Amino acid sequence: MSTLTKTQYDPIKYKTPTGNKLSCKGWIQEAALRMLLNNLNPEVAERPDDLIVYGGRGKAARNFEALDNIIKALKVLENDESLLIQSGKPVGILRTHKDVPRVLISNSQLVPKWATWEHFDELEKKGLMMYGQMTAGSWIYIGSQGIVQGTYETYAAIANKHFRQEPGVQSTESGVQSMEPDSRLGTQYSAPSHHGSLKGTLNVTAGLGGMGGAQPLAITMNEGVALIAEVERWRIEKRIETKYCDLWFENIDEAIDRALEARQNGEAISIAVLTNAVCLLERLIERNIVPETVTDQTSAHDPLYGYVPHTINNTQATIMREQDPEQYTELAYASMHRHVELMLELQARGAIVFDYGNNIRARAHEFQERQGPDSLLPTIDCFAFPGFVPAYIRPLFCEGKGPFRWAALSGDPHDIAVTDFTIAKLFPENRALLRWLELAKEKIAFQGLPARICWLGQGEREKAGLAFNELVRTGKVKAPIVIGRDHLDTGSVASPNRETEAMLDGSDAVADWPLLNALVNTASGASWVSLHHGGGVGMGYSIHAGMVIVCDGSEAADERLGRVLRNDPGTGVIRHADAGYDIAKDTARANNLNIADRIK
Ligand SMILES: NC(=O)c1ccc[n+]([C@@H]2O[C@H](COP(=O)([O-])OP(=O)(O)OC[C@H]3O[C@@H](n4cnc5c(N)ncnc54)[C@H](O)[C@@H]3O)[C@@H](O)[C@H]2O)c1
C-alpha cells in the first residue's frame, strides 16, 4: 500500500527497551519511547512494515524517517520540555515545565470543509499527514487485549438484555431494538452481573484485524458460538496462534455446520471462515439460518484501505487499490450497501443486529444517496439497526467508565500479576471486575509489553493510579507503570455514528467536549496528550482525544495522577450529565463534579 513507507521495519533497531534502566532523561520520555516502539512490535502491530498498528491504516509514525526522529527527540527531551508531534512527525521541542505533558500530539486534523478521505489521501500522498486512528497515533495500543474487555462487556450486556437465564427460562426478547434515547438507561440496563449468557447462541460477525480479532474470544468468554468471516488468511492464522480464535475453515458450509452443531450442544467455540462477510451472510440467508446476533468489524470506516468488496478477490483488491483507487472505492461502497442490506434482512428475520463502531451504516447510506432514487439499487433504511454505544455501552460512560488500561514498562508479566492483585484488593465488592480479572488471567496472552485492560469508572481510576504509583515507589513492581485509555471513552470523543450516537439532547456532533478533554488533561499534567480526527469511523465523522500518564513512584506523580485520573473521566460524567442522563447527574453529584453545587 502507498502510505509512504518502505518495507523496512527492523525488529532489532526498534526493539522495545525493558527493565529499569533509562535510555531517556526521565521516565515519562522513556515511557513514551517504550510505548511507541511497543505499538510497532510485530506481536502487537498488524503491519509493522507499513508502520500500521491497527484499524485500517492507523499508524504510530508518519514514515520511518519521522519514527527515527521521534526516537532521537525523546532521548534528548529535558524534563521541562515538550515535544510536538504533527500527524506522526516531530516538529518542535519547546520549553514548558515539569508538570505538563512531555509530548503533545495532533493527528489527522483537517478544517471541517476539507475533512474528507479524498483530501486526506492527497495530503498523505504528499507526505503531509498520517491517519492516527485512536490509540495507534497516541502510542497506547496494547494489542487486541485493549478491546477484549469492551467487546466482552458489550456481549455480556447483550446476554443480560436478551438472553437472561431466569430459572427455567431460556432466551426471550425479540431482536428489534429501540433507537429512542432514554434518560433512565440505568434502570433499563443491567450492568454485567452475568445472569445472561450466550450459551446456545450463534453470533455472526466479520473482521479479524487488530480490534475485530477480539470478537471470537469475547463471545466465547460469554459462552456463545462465534462465526466470523475474514478475507485474509494471515489474519485468521494470527488469531488462532494467539488463542483469540479456536478453529477455522475455508469452506463456508463446513464452518456453518460446525457452528450449528456447537449452538446445538451449547459449546463455547469460535470459528473463523476464510470468506467475505457478504458471502457468509448470503449463505446463511440461503440456508434459512437466523443467528441470534449479527454485527461487523471490518474496517468499513476506510473504503479504500479498510474494506474488501465481495466482488473481487484479495489479489485483485491489492492491484486495484494502487491502479484505480476510484473504481476500488466504488466497489467497496456497493459491497457495503449489500452488506447492510443483508444485515437488515437478518434483523427482519429475528436476529439482534448492531453496528460495531466501523460506520458501515453511514457508508451504505452515502452510497445510496449518491446513486439517487432512480437507480436500480434497493432502497434500504441503513440506520434501522442501532450502534453498540446507545444500545449497550452508554450507561457505563455515564458513570465515567471506559477502557482504562496499563502496561508494565519492566516487560515482566509478574508486574501485571501484582497490579491485578492490587485491583482485586481495591475493589472487592465489584464482582464483575473480579470475574473479568480471572478470565483475563486465564485466557489472554500478552502481546508486547505485558498490559491489562479494565473498565474502571469515576473515582476508581484515581484510586488505581495512586495504588500503582505506590507499587512503583515501594519496589513491588520492577519499573514504572504506564496508564492510558482508548479514545473510545466517556468524555473524550464526539462521533455521531458511534460514541455520541442518539444523545438525549441531540448534541451528537458537538465536538467541544473532546477538545475540553485534551485541554483539561494538558492542564492537569498528563504525560502525553493527543487530539485526533477520524478515528473509528473515518474522516469527517469524529474528533477525539487521548491521554497517558506514568506512575514513576514520585510524589509529583501522585499529584499528577490524582488530578488527571479524576478530571479525565470527570469530563465524561459532566458531558453526559449536561446531556441529561440521570445516571451521569447522580455520578456527578456523588463525585463533586456538579457545577450547580459549586455556584449555588
Ligand atoms: N467496536 C469498537 O470498540 C471499535 C474500536 C476500535 C475500532 N473499531 C472499528 O472496527 C473496525 C475494525 O478495526 P480493526 O482494528 O480490527 O481493523 P483492521 O483493519 O486491523 O482489520 C479489519 C479486518 O477486516 C477484514 N475485512 C475487510 N473487509 C472484509 C470483508 N468484506 N469481509 C471479511 N473481512 C474483511 C480485513 O482483512 C481485516 O482483517 C474499524 O472500522 C475500527 O475503526 C471498533
The ligand as an SDF file (V2000), in Angstrom:
LIG
                    3D

 44 48  0  0  0  0  0  0  0  0999 V2000
  -16.1500   -1.5010   18.3800 N   0  0  0  0  0  0  0  0  0  0  0  0
  -15.1120   -0.9390   18.8550 C   0  0  0  0  0  0  0  0  0  0  0  0
  -14.9810   -0.8160   20.0370 O   0  0  0  0  0  0  0  0  0  0  0  0
  -14.0860   -0.4780   17.9230 C   0  0  0  0  0  0  0  0  0  0  0  0
  -12.9320    0.0410   18.4540 C   0  0  0  0  0  0  0  0  0  0  0  0
  -11.9860    0.4460   17.5890 C   0  0  0  0  0  0  0  0  0  0  0  0
  -12.1790    0.3290   16.2370 C   0  0  0  0  0  0  0  0  0  0  0  0
  -13.3430   -0.1370   15.7250 N   0  0  0  0  0  0  0  0  0  0  0  0
  -13.5700   -0.2150   14.2950 C   0  0  0  0  0  0  0  0  0  0  0  0
  -13.6630   -1.5960   13.9450 O   0  0  0  0  0  0  0  0  0  0  0  0
  -13.1270   -1.7720   12.6440 C   0  0  0  0  0  0  0  0  0  0  0  0
  -12.0800   -2.8460   12.6610 C   0  0  0  0  0  0  0  0  0  0  0  0
  -10.9210   -2.4340   13.3770 O   0  0  0  0  0  0  0  0  0  0  0  0
   -9.5980   -3.3150   13.2890 P   0  0  0  0  0  0  0  0  0  0  0  0
   -8.5830   -2.6540   14.1460 O   0  0  0  0  0  0  0  0  0  0  0  0
   -9.9220   -4.7390   13.5500 O   0  0  0  0  0  0  0  0  0  0  0  0
   -9.2310   -3.0970   11.7460 O   0  0  0  0  0  0  0  0  0  0  0  0
   -8.1730   -3.8600   10.8220 P   0  0  0  0  0  0  0  0  0  0  0  0
   -8.0430   -3.0030    9.6310 O   0  0  0  0  0  0  0  0  0  0  0  0
   -6.9690   -4.2380   11.6130 O   0  0  0  0  0  0  0  0  0  0  0  0
   -8.9430   -5.1950   10.4310 O   0  0  0  0  0  0  0  0  0  0  0  0
  -10.0600   -5.2310    9.5770 C   0  0  0  0  0  0  0  0  0  0  0  0
  -10.2220   -6.6550    9.0750 C   0  0  0  0  0  0  0  0  0  0  0  0
  -11.3690   -6.7780    8.2520 O   0  0  0  0  0  0  0  0  0  0  0  0
  -11.0550   -7.6510    7.1530 C   0  0  0  0  0  0  0  0  0  0  0  0
  -12.0040   -7.3660    6.0750 N   0  0  0  0  0  0  0  0  0  0  0  0
  -12.1090   -6.2250    5.3460 C   0  0  0  0  0  0  0  0  0  0  0  0
  -13.1670   -6.2990    4.5200 N   0  0  0  0  0  0  0  0  0  0  0  0
  -13.7470   -7.5120    4.7310 C   0  0  0  0  0  0  0  0  0  0  0  0
  -14.9050   -8.1410    4.2230 C   0  0  0  0  0  0  0  0  0  0  0  0
  -15.6900   -7.5330    3.3410 N   0  0  0  0  0  0  0  0  0  0  0  0
  -15.2280   -9.3750    4.6760 N   0  0  0  0  0  0  0  0  0  0  0  0
  -14.4450  -10.0060    5.6120 C   0  0  0  0  0  0  0  0  0  0  0  0
  -13.3320   -9.4390    6.1240 N   0  0  0  0  0  0  0  0  0  0  0  0
  -12.9990   -8.1940    5.7150 C   0  0  0  0  0  0  0  0  0  0  0  0
   -9.6180   -7.2960    6.8370 C   0  0  0  0  0  0  0  0  0  0  0  0
   -8.9740   -8.3170    6.1160 O   0  0  0  0  0  0  0  0  0  0  0  0
   -9.0260   -7.1040    8.2330 C   0  0  0  0  0  0  0  0  0  0  0  0
   -8.5290   -8.2860    8.7760 O   0  0  0  0  0  0  0  0  0  0  0  0
  -12.5980   -0.4140   12.2200 C   0  0  0  0  0  0  0  0  0  0  0  0
  -13.5390    0.2460   11.4330 O   0  0  0  0  0  0  0  0  0  0  0  0
  -12.3970    0.2890   13.5010 C   0  0  0  0  0  0  0  0  0  0  0  0
  -12.4260    1.7010   13.3590 O   0  0  0  0  0  0  0  0  0  0  0  0
  -14.2870   -0.5650   16.5620 C   0  0  0  0  0  0  0  0  0  0  0  0
  1  2  1  0
  2  3  2  0
  2  4  1  0
  4  5  1  0
  4 44  2  0
  5  6  2  0
  6  7  1  0
  7  8  2  0
  8  9  1  0
  8 44  1  0
  9 10  1  0
  9 42  1  0
 10 11  1  0
 11 12  1  0
 11 40  1  0
 12 13  1  0
 13 14  1  0
 14 15  2  0
 14 16  1  0
 14 17  1  0
 17 18  1  0
 18 19  2  0
 18 20  1  0
 18 21  1  0
 21 22  1  0
 22 23  1  0
 23 24  1  0
 23 38  1  0
 24 25  1  0
 25 26  1  0
 25 36  1  0
 26 27  1  0
 26 35  1  0
 27 28  2  0
 28 29  1  0
 29 30  1  0
 29 35  2  0
 30 31  1  0
 30 32  2  0
 32 33  1  0
 33 34  2  0
 34 35  1  0
 36 37  1  0
 36 38  1  0
 38 39  1  0
 40 41  1  0
 40 42  1  0
 42 43  1  0
M  CHG  2   8   1  16  -1
M  END
$$$$
